[in-house]
Amino acid sequence: MEKNEITLGQLQNEVNDWIQTIGVRYFSELTNLAILMEEVGELSRLMARKYGDQSFKSGESADQIPNEIGDILFVLTCLANQMGISLQDAILTTIQKNTKRDLHRHKNNPKL
């Protein structure tokens, strides 16, 4: 593994350590869900400006998109930690579900 790589389990541990030392404690699950929606909204705003019809406001730039994705991942990890959900298990289950459901669906879609 390269120096800058991190597994999902390591991510969950890193976020938990940060919360316990710097963040003091987790916000409630409902508060974190609201924060997650706020962060998704911030990403949406930047995406609308970069890929949509809106222009950037003063002080905004597409360079902020990775930071917003990082914020989303951080809060999503907090929620997973609070609920005892393994991000690795969750994504592997989702990939299996999507593969089973969509094995031929997209290949046979004339719109794609």
ZATOR-639217 format. One record per residue (C-alpha): x, y, z; residue in three letters. Coordinates in pm, whole numbers, padded with zeros to 5 digits, always signed. Last residue first. Layout:
BEGIN
XYZALA;...
This chain:
BEGIN
-02608+00405-02338LEU;-02960+00486-02454LYS;-02979+00146-02627PRO;-02970-00023-02284ASN;-02866-00385-02332ASN;-02520-00341-02181LYS;-02679-00144-01898HIS;-02923-00419-01800ARG;-02698-00719-01855HIS;-02542-00764-01509LEU;-02760-00490-01359ASP;-02940-00664-01073ARG;-02672-00919-00985LYS;-02392-00668-01027THR;-02581-00400-00833ASN;-02639-00634-00538LYS;-02279-00757-00538GLN;-02147-00400-00554ILE;-02383-00297-00274THR;-02273-00584-00050THR;-01907-00495-00111LEU;-01981-00130-00034ILE;-02156-00206+00296ALA;-01902-00465+00412ASP;-01615-00222+00354GLN;-01804+00067+00515LEU;-01854-00148+00825SER;-02168-00031+01002ILE;-02171+00010+01381GLY;-02436+00282+01368MET;-02212+00556+01504GLN;-01920+00445+01290ASN;-02131+00444+00973ALA;-02262+00791+01053LEU;-01913+00926+01117CYS;-01794+00769+00792THR;-02071+00949+00604LEU;-01956+01272+00770VAL;-01596+01222+00657PHE;-01690+01101+00308LEU;-01909+01406+00250ILE;-01634+01641+00372ASP;-01383+01469+00142GLY;-01619+01512-00154ILE;-01647+01881-00061GLU;-01269+01913-00047ASN;-01233+01744-00386PRO;-01482+01994-00536ILE;-01307+02308-00404GLN;-01081+02339-00711ASP;-01399+02394-00912ALA;-01393+02749-00783SER;-01584+02981-00554GLU;-01447+03306-00410GLY;-01671+03531-00622SER;-01962+03328-00753LYS;-01907+03062-01016PHE;-02136+03061-01317SER;-02453+02858-01354GLN;-02541+02650-01659ASP;-02419+02314-01544GLY;-02088+02131-01536TYR;-01867+02363-01327LYS;-02134+02583-01167ARG;-02386+02307-01108ALA;-02104+02087-00976MET;-02006+02358-00727LEU;-02361+02392-00594ARG;-02407+02015-00584SER;-02091+01974-00375LEU;-02225+02228-00125GLU;-02561+02053-00124GLY;-02393+01720-00053VAL;-02222+01888+00244GLU;-02555+02018+00375GLU;-02714+01675+00332MET;-02428+01521+00531LEU;-02470+01786+00802ILE;-02840+01697+00831ALA;-02751+01328+00856LEU;-02489+01415+01118ASN;-02753+01598+01322THR;-02985+01298+01297LEU;-02708+01059+01402GLU;-02631+01275+01703SER;-02300+01461+01698PHE;-02005+01239+01776TYR;-01784+01331+02069ARG;-01482+01546+02163VAL;-01417+01650+01798GLY;-01043+01668+01853ILE;-00958+01352+02046THR;-01257+01114+02023GLN;-01378+01249+01686ILE;-01030+01230+01536TRP;-00981+00874+01662ASP;-01318+00773+01514ASN;-01229+00934+01182VAL;-00896+00754+01171GLU;-01054+00421+01269ASN;-01322+00445+01001GLN;-01063+00543+00744LEU;-00843+00253+00849GLN;-01135+00016+00793GLY;-01201+00174+00453LEU;-00839+00119+00361THR;-00602+00412+00328ILE;-00359+00509+00056GLU;-00126+00808+00088ASN;+00187+00609+00177LYS;+00132+00346-00090GLU;+00000+00000+00000MET;
